[in-house]
Amino acid sequence: MDNRVEFGEGERSVDAILEGGPVDLPAKLRKLRAVSAGEKIKVEHHGGYEHFERDEEPDGDAGPVVFRWIARTRIAE
């Protein structure tokens, strides 16, 4: 499988949900642990990267942090 997840920098991890992006992105990649201070998540998928950006902080909600799809880039050879 060609899926790999890369996170931004940070110390702690939080539950995260990835929203948007390709419909064939596996469900197991849409719910994951992410670096809490990270603003972006990059997922390797079908010869490219799907980029997700952290959504605004929820007001006092202890639920998962939402990252929304913003772009796809190709892997340079």
PDB file of N, CA, C and O in Angstrom:
ATOM      1  N   MET A   1       0.851  -1.175   0.000  1.00  0.00           N
ATOM      2  CA  MET A   1       0.000   0.000   0.000  1.00  0.00           C
ATOM      3  C   MET A   1       0.891   1.230   0.000  1.00  0.00           C
ATOM      4  O   MET A   1       1.964   1.214   0.602  1.00  0.00           O
ATOM      5  N   ASP A   2       0.469   2.281  -0.657  1.00  0.00           N
ATOM      6  CA  ASP A   2       1.321   3.461  -0.794  1.00  0.00           C
ATOM      7  C   ASP A   2       0.871   4.609   0.093  1.00  0.00           C
ATOM      8  O   ASP A   2       0.947   5.769  -0.312  1.00  0.00           O
ATOM      9  N   ASN A   3       0.406   4.309   1.287  1.00  0.00           N
ATOM     10  CA  ASN A   3      -0.049   5.363   2.190  1.00  0.00           C
ATOM     11  C   ASN A   3       0.955   5.562   3.318  1.00  0.00           C
ATOM     12  O   ASN A   3       1.328   4.617   4.012  1.00  0.00           O
ATOM     13  N   ARG A   4       1.383   6.806   3.487  1.00  0.00           N
ATOM     14  CA  ARG A   4       2.266   7.173   4.584  1.00  0.00           C
ATOM     15  C   ARG A   4       1.811   8.538   5.067  1.00  0.00           C
ATOM     16  O   ARG A   4       1.413   9.385   4.267  1.00  0.00           O
ATOM     17  N   VAL A   5       1.867   8.755   6.372  1.00  0.00           N
ATOM     18  CA  VAL A   5       1.397  10.014   6.945  1.00  0.00           C
ATOM     19  C   VAL A   5       2.584  10.764   7.528  1.00  0.00           C
ATOM     20  O   VAL A   5       3.405  10.186   8.241  1.00  0.00           O
ATOM     21  N   GLU A   6       2.674  12.065   7.220  1.00  0.00           N
ATOM     22  CA  GLU A   6       3.700  12.925   7.794  1.00  0.00           C
ATOM     23  C   GLU A   6       3.013  14.067   8.515  1.00  0.00           C
ATOM     24  O   GLU A   6       2.017  14.610   8.038  1.00  0.00           O
ATOM     25  N   PHE A   7       3.558  14.428   9.677  1.00  0.00           N
ATOM     26  CA  PHE A   7       2.968  15.469  10.507  1.00  0.00           C
ATOM     27  C   PHE A   7       3.884  16.672  10.566  1.00  0.00           C
ATOM     28  O   PHE A   7       5.080  16.581  10.288  1.00  0.00           O
ATOM     29  N   GLY A   8       3.296  17.811  10.938  1.00  0.00           N
ATOM     30  CA  GLY A   8       4.087  19.000  11.244  1.00  0.00           C
ATOM     31  C   GLY A   8       4.799  18.785  12.572  1.00  0.00           C
ATOM     32  O   GLY A   8       4.651  17.736  13.199  1.00  0.00           O
ATOM     33  N   GLU A   9       5.566  19.770  12.995  1.00  0.00           N
ATOM     34  CA  GLU A   9       6.329  19.641  14.233  1.00  0.00           C
ATOM     35  C   GLU A   9       5.453  19.854  15.461  1.00  0.00           C
ATOM     36  O   GLU A   9       4.466  20.588  15.406  1.00  0.00           O
ATOM     37  N   GLY A  10       5.810  19.221  16.554  1.00  0.00           N
ATOM     38  CA  GLY A  10       5.072  19.368  17.804  1.00  0.00           C
ATOM     39  C   GLY A  10       5.519  18.334  18.810  1.00  0.00           C
ATOM     40  O   GLY A  10       6.317  17.455  18.486  1.00  0.00           O
ATOM     41  N   GLU A  11       5.007  18.429  20.045  1.00  0.00           N
ATOM     42  CA  GLU A  11       5.450  17.521  21.095  1.00  0.00           C
ATOM     43  C   GLU A  11       4.425  16.451  21.440  1.00  0.00           C
ATOM     44  O   GLU A  11       4.767  15.273  21.542  1.00  0.00           O
ATOM     45  N   ARG A  12       3.167  16.856  21.620  1.00  0.00           N
ATOM     46  CA  ARG A  12       2.136  15.919  22.064  1.00  0.00           C
ATOM     47  C   ARG A  12       1.291  15.486  20.877  1.00  0.00           C
ATOM     48  O   ARG A  12       1.324  16.106  19.814  1.00  0.00           O
ATOM     49  N   SER A  13       0.536  14.417  21.073  1.00  0.00           N
ATOM     50  CA  SER A  13      -0.357  13.985  20.005  1.00  0.00           C
ATOM     51  C   SER A  13      -1.807  14.076  20.472  1.00  0.00           C
ATOM     52  O   SER A  13      -2.100  14.013  21.666  1.00  0.00           O
ATOM     53  N   VAL A  14      -2.697  14.223  19.507  1.00  0.00           N
ATOM     54  CA  VAL A  14      -4.136  14.333  19.768  1.00  0.00           C
ATOM     55  C   VAL A  14      -4.872  13.461  18.762  1.00  0.00           C
ATOM     56  O   VAL A  14      -4.320  13.088  17.727  1.00  0.00           O
ATOM     57  N   ASP A  15      -6.120  13.139  19.072  1.00  0.00           N
ATOM     58  CA  ASP A  15      -6.952  12.451  18.096  1.00  0.00           C
ATOM     59  C   ASP A  15      -7.281  13.439  16.987  1.00  0.00           C
ATOM     60  O   ASP A  15      -7.586  14.602  17.253  1.00  0.00           O
ATOM     61  N   ALA A  16      -7.218  12.976  15.744  1.00  0.00           N
ATOM     62  CA  ALA A  16      -7.475  13.848  14.601  1.00  0.00           C
ATOM     63  C   ALA A  16      -8.375  13.144  13.598  1.00  0.00           C
ATOM     64  O   ALA A  16      -8.378  11.917  13.493  1.00  0.00           O
ATOM     65  N   ILE A  17      -9.136  13.942  12.866  1.00  0.00           N
ATOM     66  CA  ILE A  17      -9.991  13.450  11.788  1.00  0.00           C
ATOM     67  C   ILE A  17      -9.643  14.239  10.535  1.00  0.00           C
ATOM     68  O   ILE A  17      -9.558  15.466  10.569  1.00  0.00           O
ATOM     69  N   LEU A  18      -9.442  13.525   9.420  1.00  0.00           N
ATOM     70  CA  LEU A  18      -9.170  14.169   8.138  1.00  0.00           C
ATOM     71  C   LEU A  18     -10.472  14.251   7.355  1.00  0.00           C
ATOM     72  O   LEU A  18     -11.147  13.241   7.155  1.00  0.00           O
ATOM     73  N   GLU A  19     -10.823  15.456   6.911  1.00  0.00           N
ATOM     74  CA  GLU A  19     -12.058  15.652   6.147  1.00  0.00           C
ATOM     75  C   GLU A  19     -11.737  16.158   4.752  1.00  0.00           C
ATOM     76  O   GLU A  19     -10.813  16.947   4.558  1.00  0.00           O
ATOM     77  N   GLY A  20     -12.518  15.688   3.783  1.00  0.00           N
ATOM     78  CA  GLY A  20     -12.325  16.100   2.397  1.00  0.00           C
ATOM     79  C   GLY A  20     -11.278  15.236   1.717  1.00  0.00           C
ATOM     80  O   GLY A  20     -10.886  14.193   2.240  1.00  0.00           O
ATOM     81  N   GLY A  21     -10.832  15.672   0.559  1.00  0.00           N
ATOM     82  CA  GLY A  21      -9.830  14.923  -0.187  1.00  0.00           C
ATOM     83  C   GLY A  21     -10.448  13.807  -0.998  1.00  0.00           C
ATOM     84  O   GLY A  21     -11.665  13.762  -1.179  1.00  0.00           O
ATOM     85  N   PRO A  22      -9.607  12.897  -1.491  1.00  0.00           N
ATOM     86  CA  PRO A  22     -10.095  11.829  -2.361  1.00  0.00           C
ATOM     87  C   PRO A  22     -11.028  10.861  -1.633  1.00  0.00           C
ATOM     88  O   PRO A  22     -10.813  10.531  -0.466  1.00  0.00           O
ATOM     89  N   VAL A  23     -12.052  10.421  -2.333  1.00  0.00           N
ATOM     90  CA  VAL A  23     -13.024   9.511  -1.723  1.00  0.00           C
ATOM     91  C   VAL A  23     -12.423   8.138  -1.439  1.00  0.00           C
ATOM     92  O   VAL A  23     -12.928   7.406  -0.589  1.00  0.00           O
ATOM     93  N   ASP A  24     -11.342   7.782  -2.149  1.00  0.00           N
ATOM     94  CA  ASP A  24     -10.744   6.465  -1.933  1.00  0.00           C
ATOM     95  C   ASP A  24      -9.631   6.471  -0.882  1.00  0.00           C
ATOM     96  O   ASP A  24      -8.915   5.479  -0.744  1.00  0.00           O
ATOM     97  N   LEU A  25      -9.476   7.561  -0.147  1.00  0.00           N
ATOM     98  CA  LEU A  25      -8.516   7.584   0.958  1.00  0.00           C
ATOM     99  C   LEU A  25      -9.047   6.639   2.039  1.00  0.00           C
ATOM    100  O   LEU A  25     -10.179   6.804   2.495  1.00  0.00           O
ATOM    101  N   PRO A  26      -8.245   5.650   2.455  1.00  0.00           N
ATOM    102  CA  PRO A  26      -8.737   4.649   3.404  1.00  0.00           C
ATOM    103  C   PRO A  26      -9.265   5.256   4.705  1.00  0.00           C
ATOM    104  O   PRO A  26      -8.701   6.216   5.231  1.00  0.00           O
ATOM    105  N   ALA A  27     -10.340   4.687   5.206  1.00  0.00           N
ATOM    106  CA  ALA A  27     -10.965   5.165   6.443  1.00  0.00           C
ATOM    107  C   ALA A  27      -9.986   5.129   7.613  1.00  0.00           C
ATOM    108  O   ALA A  27     -10.045   5.985   8.495  1.00  0.00           O
ATOM    109  N   LYS A  28      -9.082   4.139   7.628  1.00  0.00           N
ATOM    110  CA  LYS A  28      -8.117   4.041   8.732  1.00  0.00           C
ATOM    111  C   LYS A  28      -7.172   5.236   8.770  1.00  0.00           C
ATOM    112  O   LYS A  28      -6.592   5.527   9.817  1.00  0.00           O
ATOM    113  N   LEU A  29      -7.005   5.933   7.649  1.00  0.00           N
ATOM    114  CA  LEU A  29      -6.161   7.128   7.630  1.00  0.00           C
ATOM    115  C   LEU A  29      -6.927   8.389   7.994  1.00  0.00           C
ATOM    116  O   LEU A  29      -6.324   9.425   8.273  1.00  0.00           O
ATOM    117  N   ARG A  30      -8.236   8.309   7.994  1.00  0.00           N
ATOM    118  CA  ARG A  30      -9.046   9.499   8.289  1.00  0.00           C
ATOM    119  C   ARG A  30      -9.208   9.748   9.789  1.00  0.00           C
ATOM    120  O   ARG A  30      -9.557  10.855  10.200  1.00  0.00           O
ATOM    121  N   LYS A  31      -8.958   8.726  10.605  1.00  0.00           N
ATOM    122  CA  LYS A  31      -8.979   8.868  12.067  1.00  0.00           C
ATOM    123  C   LYS A  31      -7.622   8.401  12.561  1.00  0.00           C
ATOM    124  O   LYS A  31      -7.270   7.231  12.412  1.00  0.00           O
ATOM    125  N   LEU A  32      -6.855   9.319  13.152  1.00  0.00           N
ATOM    126  CA  LEU A  32      -5.496   8.986  13.548  1.00  0.00           C
ATOM    127  C   LEU A  32      -5.033   9.846  14.710  1.00  0.00           C
ATOM    128  O   LEU A  32      -5.756  10.728  15.173  1.00  0.00           O
ATOM    129  N   ARG A  33      -3.819   9.578  15.174  1.00  0.00           N
ATOM    130  CA  ARG A  33      -3.179  10.416  16.194  1.00  0.00           C
ATOM    131  C   ARG A  33      -2.265  11.378  15.449  1.00  0.00           C
ATOM    132  O   ARG A  33      -1.499  10.965  14.578  1.00  0.00           O
ATOM    133  N   ALA A  34      -2.345  12.669  15.792  1.00  0.00           N
ATOM    134  CA  ALA A  34      -1.532  13.688  15.135  1.00  0.00           C
ATOM    135  C   ALA A  34      -0.819  14.520  16.183  1.00  0.00           C
ATOM    136  O   ALA A  34      -1.253  14.599  17.333  1.00  0.00           O
ATOM    137  N   VAL A  35       0.266  15.132  15.782  1.00  0.00           N
ATOM    138  CA  VAL A  35       1.008  16.020  16.665  1.00  0.00           C
ATOM    139  C   VAL A  35       0.129  17.212  16.992  1.00  0.00           C
ATOM    140  O   VAL A  35      -0.399  17.860  16.088  1.00  0.00           O
ATOM    141  N   SER A  36      -0.035  17.508  18.274  1.00  0.00           N
ATOM    142  CA  SER A  36      -0.996  18.533  18.698  1.00  0.00           C
ATOM    143  C   SER A  36      -0.647  19.929  18.213  1.00  0.00           C
ATOM    144  O   SER A  36      -1.549  20.712  17.913  1.00  0.00           O
ATOM    145  N   ALA A  37       0.632  20.264  18.126  1.00  0.00           N
ATOM    146  CA  ALA A  37       1.015  21.609  17.703  1.00  0.00           C
ATOM    147  C   ALA A  37       1.098  21.724  16.186  1.00  0.00           C
ATOM    148  O   ALA A  37       1.253  22.823  15.653  1.00  0.00           O
ATOM    149  N   GLY A  38       0.994  20.590  15.485  1.00  0.00           N
ATOM    150  CA  GLY A  38       1.113  20.612  14.037  1.00  0.00           C
ATOM    151  C   GLY A  38      -0.075  21.278  13.371  1.00  0.00           C
ATOM    152  O   GLY A  38      -1.217  21.101  13.795  1.00  0.00           O
ATOM    153  N   GLU A  39       0.196  22.036  12.338  1.00  0.00           N
ATOM    154  CA  GLU A  39      -0.862  22.722  11.602  1.00  0.00           C
ATOM    155  C   GLU A  39      -1.248  21.973  10.338  1.00  0.00           C
ATOM    156  O   GLU A  39      -2.320  22.205   9.780  1.00  0.00           O
ATOM    157  N   LYS A  40      -0.366  21.062   9.877  1.00  0.00           N
ATOM    158  CA  LYS A  40      -0.621  20.365   8.618  1.00  0.00           C
ATOM    159  C   LYS A  40      -0.298  18.887   8.748  1.00  0.00           C
ATOM    160  O   LYS A  40       0.555  18.479   9.536  1.00  0.00           O
ATOM    161  N   ILE A  41      -1.009  18.095   7.949  1.00  0.00           N
ATOM    162  CA  ILE A  41      -0.749  16.664   7.831  1.00  0.00           C
ATOM    163  C   ILE A  41      -0.638  16.362   6.348  1.00  0.00           C
ATOM    164  O   ILE A  41      -1.428  16.854   5.542  1.00  0.00           O
ATOM    165  N   LYS A  42       0.358  15.543   5.992  1.00  0.00           N
ATOM    166  CA  LYS A  42       0.566  15.165   4.597  1.00  0.00           C
ATOM    167  C   LYS A  42       0.457  13.647   4.505  1.00  0.00           C
ATOM    168  O   LYS A  42       1.151  12.928   5.224  1.00  0.00           O
ATOM    169  N   VAL A  43      -0.414  13.157   3.620  1.00  0.00           N
ATOM    170  CA  VAL A  43      -0.643  11.725   3.462  1.00  0.00           C
ATOM    171  C   VAL A  43      -0.219  11.310   2.062  1.00  0.00           C
ATOM    172  O   VAL A  43      -0.712  11.850   1.071  1.00  0.00           O
ATOM    173  N   GLU A  44       0.701  10.344   1.981  1.00  0.00           N
ATOM    174  CA  GLU A  44       1.106   9.813   0.684  1.00  0.00           C
ATOM    175  C   GLU A  44      -0.018   8.926   0.167  1.00  0.00           C
ATOM    176  O   GLU A  44      -0.501   8.043   0.876  1.00  0.00           O
ATOM    177  N   HIS A  45      -0.431   9.169  -1.081  1.00  0.00           N
ATOM    178  CA  HIS A  45      -1.586   8.446  -1.615  1.00  0.00           C
ATOM    179  C   HIS A  45      -1.526   8.422  -3.139  1.00  0.00           C
ATOM    180  O   HIS A  45      -1.549   9.477  -3.773  1.00  0.00           O
ATOM    181  N   HIS A  46      -1.451   7.245  -3.727  1.00  0.00           N
ATOM    182  CA  HIS A  46      -1.468   7.043  -5.185  1.00  0.00           C
ATOM    183  C   HIS A  46      -0.494   7.949  -5.935  1.00  0.00           C
ATOM    184  O   HIS A  46      -0.895   8.684  -6.837  1.00  0.00           O
ATOM    185  N   GLY A  47       0.775   7.897  -5.564  1.00  0.00           N
ATOM    186  CA  GLY A  47       1.807   8.636  -6.287  1.00  0.00           C
ATOM    187  C   GLY A  47       1.829  10.131  -6.036  1.00  0.00           C
ATOM    188  O   GLY A  47       2.442  10.882  -6.794  1.00  0.00           O
ATOM    189  N   GLY A  48       1.174  10.560  -4.992  1.00  0.00           N
ATOM    190  CA  GLY A  48       1.175  11.984  -4.651  1.00  0.00           C
ATOM    191  C   GLY A  48       0.966  12.163  -3.167  1.00  0.00           C
ATOM    192  O   GLY A  48       0.968  11.197  -2.404  1.00  0.00           O
ATOM    193  N   TYR A  49       0.787  13.398  -2.766  1.00  0.00           N
ATOM    194  CA  TYR A  49       0.516  13.718  -1.368  1.00  0.00           C
ATOM    195  C   TYR A  49      -0.796  14.467  -1.265  1.00  0.00           C
ATOM    196  O   TYR A  49      -1.065  15.385  -2.040  1.00  0.00           O
ATOM    197  N   GLU A  50      -1.609  14.067  -0.302  1.00  0.00           N
ATOM    198  CA  GLU A  50      -2.834  14.798   0.037  1.00  0.00           C
ATOM    199  C   GLU A  50      -2.486  15.659   1.245  1.00  0.00           C
ATOM    200  O   GLU A  50      -1.972  15.155   2.244  1.00  0.00           O
ATOM    201  N   HIS A  51      -2.763  16.947   1.153  1.00  0.00           N
ATOM    202  CA  HIS A  51      -2.412  17.893   2.208  1.00  0.00           C
ATOM    203  C   HIS A  51      -3.663  18.320   2.966  1.00  0.00           C
ATOM    204  O   HIS A  51      -4.671  18.699   2.370  1.00  0.00           O
ATOM    205  N   PHE A  52      -3.575  18.251   4.281  1.00  0.00           N
ATOM    206  CA  PHE A  52      -4.673  18.635   5.168  1.00  0.00           C
ATOM    207  C   PHE A  52      -4.164  19.702   6.124  1.00  0.00           C
ATOM    208  O   PHE A  52      -3.036  19.621   6.610  1.00  0.00           O
ATOM    209  N   GLU A  53      -4.993  20.696   6.391  1.00  0.00           N
ATOM    210  CA  GLU A  53      -4.624  21.785   7.288  1.00  0.00           C
ATOM    211  C   GLU A  53      -5.574  21.797   8.474  1.00  0.00           C
ATOM    212  O   GLU A  53      -6.772  21.551   8.337  1.00  0.00           O
ATOM    213  N   ARG A  54      -5.017  22.087   9.632  1.00  0.00           N
ATOM    214  CA  ARG A  54      -5.806  22.102  10.867  1.00  0.00           C
ATOM    215  C   ARG A  54      -6.910  23.146  10.784  1.00  0.00           C
ATOM    216  O   ARG A  54      -6.682  24.295  10.405  1.00  0.00           O
ATOM    217  N   ASP A  55      -8.119  22.712  11.150  1.00  0.00           N
ATOM    218  CA  ASP A  55      -9.260  23.620  11.193  1.00  0.00           C
ATOM    219  C   ASP A  55      -9.160  24.437  12.476  1.00  0.00           C
ATOM    220  O   ASP A  55      -8.344  24.130  13.345  1.00  0.00           O
ATOM    221  N   GLU A  56      -9.972  25.456  12.596  1.00  0.00           N
ATOM    222  CA  GLU A  56      -9.942  26.292  13.797  1.00  0.00           C
ATOM    223  C   GLU A  56     -10.236  25.454  15.026  1.00  0.00           C
ATOM    224  O   GLU A  56     -10.949  24.452  14.964  1.00  0.00           O
ATOM    225  N   GLU A  57      -9.675  25.884  16.143  1.00  0.00           N
ATOM    226  CA  GLU A  57      -9.863  25.185  17.414  1.00  0.00           C
ATOM    227  C   GLU A  57     -11.331  25.200  17.825  1.00  0.00           C
ATOM    228  O   GLU A  57     -11.979  26.243  17.744  1.00  0.00           O
ATOM    229  N   PRO A  58     -11.864  24.065  18.263  1.00  0.00           N
ATOM    230  CA  PRO A  58     -13.226  24.070  18.793  1.00  0.00           C
ATOM    231  C   PRO A  58     -13.265  24.794  20.136  1.00  0.00           C
ATOM    232  O   PRO A  58     -12.269  24.819  20.859  1.00  0.00           O
ATOM    233  N   ASP A  59     -14.395  25.373  20.464  1.00  0.00           N
ATOM    234  CA  ASP A  59     -14.547  26.101  21.725  1.00  0.00           C
ATOM    235  C   ASP A  59     -14.755  25.136  22.884  1.00  0.00           C
ATOM    236  O   ASP A  59     -15.875  24.687  23.130  1.00  0.00           O
ATOM    237  N   GLY A  60     -13.678  24.818  23.596  1.00  0.00           N
ATOM    238  CA  GLY A  60     -13.769  23.980  24.782  1.00  0.00           C
ATOM    239  C   GLY A  60     -14.136  22.532  24.523  1.00  0.00           C
ATOM    240  O   GLY A  60     -14.360  21.788  25.477  1.00  0.00           O
ATOM    241  N   ASP A  61     -14.204  22.110  23.296  1.00  0.00           N
ATOM    242  CA  ASP A  61     -14.560  20.737  22.962  1.00  0.00           C
ATOM    243  C   ASP A  61     -13.314  19.868  23.065  1.00  0.00           C
ATOM    244  O   ASP A  61     -12.274  20.190  22.491  1.00  0.00           O
ATOM    245  N   ALA A  62     -13.422  18.779  23.789  1.00  0.00           N
ATOM    246  CA  ALA A  62     -12.287  17.877  23.957  1.00  0.00           C
ATOM    247  C   ALA A  62     -12.267  16.800  22.877  1.00  0.00           C
ATOM    248  O   ALA A  62     -11.502  15.842  22.978  1.00  0.00           O
ATOM    249  N   GLY A  63     -13.092  16.943  21.851  1.00  0.00           N
ATOM    250  CA  GLY A  63     -13.163  15.959  20.779  1.00  0.00           C
ATOM    251  C   GLY A  63     -11.954  16.020  19.867  1.00  0.00           C
ATOM    252  O   GLY A  63     -11.031  16.800  20.103  1.00  0.00           O
ATOM    253  N   PRO A  64     -11.955  15.198  18.824  1.00  0.00           N
ATOM    254  CA  PRO A  64     -10.822  15.166  17.901  1.00  0.00           C
ATOM    255  C   PRO A  64     -10.647  16.491  17.159  1.00  0.00           C
ATOM    256  O   PRO A  64     -11.605  17.232  16.940  1.00  0.00           O
ATOM    257  N   VAL A  65      -9.403  16.764  16.781  1.00  0.00           N
ATOM    258  CA  VAL A  65      -9.076  17.952  15.998  1.00  0.00           C
ATOM    259  C   VAL A  65      -9.356  17.633  14.533  1.00  0.00           C
ATOM    260  O   VAL A  65      -8.995  16.561  14.046  1.00  0.00           O
ATOM    261  N   VAL A  66      -9.995  18.560  13.836  1.00  0.00           N
ATOM    262  CA  VAL A  66     -10.342  18.353  12.432  1.00  0.00           C
ATOM    263  C   VAL A  66      -9.284  18.993  11.541  1.00  0.00           C
ATOM    264  O   VAL A  66      -8.901  20.147  11.735  1.00  0.00           O
ATOM    265  N   PHE A  67      -8.820  18.217  10.559  1.00  0.00           N
ATOM    266  CA  PHE A  67      -7.915  18.715   9.528  1.00  0.00           C
ATOM    267  C   PHE A  67      -8.667  18.615   8.206  1.00  0.00           C
ATOM    268  O   PHE A  67      -9.195  17.554   7.873  1.00  0.00           O
ATOM    269  N   ARG A  68      -8.720  19.702   7.458  1.00  0.00           N
ATOM    270  CA  ARG A  68      -9.455  19.742   6.192  1.00  0.00           C
ATOM    271  C   ARG A  68      -8.487  19.675   5.013  1.00  0.00           C
ATOM    272  O   ARG A  68      -7.402  20.255   5.044  1.00  0.00           O
ATOM    273  N   TRP A  69      -8.902  18.958   3.982  1.00  0.00           N
ATOM    274  CA  TRP A  69      -8.095  18.805   2.773  1.00  0.00           C
ATOM    275  C   TRP A  69      -7.927  20.159   2.099  1.00  0.00           C
ATOM    276  O   TRP A  69      -8.890  20.915   1.964  1.00  0.00           O
ATOM    277  N   ILE A  70      -6.692  20.468   1.671  1.00  0.00           N
ATOM    278  CA  ILE A  70      -6.446  21.742   0.994  1.00  0.00           C
ATOM    279  C   ILE A  70      -5.842  21.574  -0.391  1.00  0.00           C
ATOM    280  O   ILE A  70      -6.038  22.439  -1.246  1.00  0.00           O
ATOM    281  N   ALA A  71      -5.106  20.479  -0.645  1.00  0.00           N
ATOM    282  CA  ALA A  71      -4.452  20.343  -1.949  1.00  0.00           C
ATOM    283  C   ALA A  71      -3.870  18.951  -2.124  1.00  0.00           C
ATOM    284  O   ALA A  71      -3.730  18.180  -1.174  1.00  0.00           O
ATOM    285  N   ARG A  72      -3.535  18.659  -3.375  1.00  0.00           N
ATOM    286  CA  ARG A  72      -2.808  17.440  -3.727  1.00  0.00           C
ATOM    287  C   ARG A  72      -1.572  17.860  -4.502  1.00  0.00           C
ATOM    288  O   ARG A  72      -1.640  18.736  -5.364  1.00  0.00           O
ATOM    289  N   THR A  73      -0.441  17.232  -4.195  1.00  0.00           N
ATOM    290  CA  THR A  73       0.774  17.466  -4.968  1.00  0.00           C
ATOM    291  C   THR A  73       1.304  16.123  -5.435  1.00  0.00           C
ATOM    292  O   THR A  73       1.013  15.087  -4.837  1.00  0.00           O
ATOM    293  N   ARG A  74       2.084  16.147  -6.508  1.00  0.00           N
ATOM    294  CA  ARG A  74       2.697  14.927  -7.028  1.00  0.00           C
ATOM    295  C   ARG A  74       4.065  14.735  -6.401  1.00  0.00           C
ATOM    296  O   ARG A  74       4.724  15.698  -6.009  1.00  0.00           O
ATOM    297  N   ILE A  75       4.481  13.491  -6.311  1.00  0.00           N
ATOM    298  CA  ILE A  75       5.804  13.176  -5.795  1.00  0.00           C
ATOM    299  C   ILE A  75       6.803  13.386  -6.923  1.00  0.00           C
ATOM    300  O   ILE A  75       6.650  12.825  -8.007  1.00  0.00           O
ATOM    301  N   ALA A  76       7.828  14.197  -6.664  1.00  0.00           N
ATOM    302  CA  ALA A  76       8.860  14.447  -7.674  1.00  0.00           C
ATOM    303  C   ALA A  76       9.734  13.206  -7.812  1.00  0.00           C
ATOM    304  O   ALA A  76      10.050  12.538  -6.827  1.00  0.00           O
ATOM    305  N   GLU A  77      10.114  12.913  -9.033  1.00  0.00           N
ATOM    306  CA  GLU A  77      10.965  11.738  -9.267  1.00  0.00           C
ATOM    307  C   GLU A  77      12.393  12.128  -9.461  1.00  0.00           C
ATOM    308  O   GLU A  77      13.246  11.265  -9.669  1.00  0.00           O
TER     309      GLU A  77
END
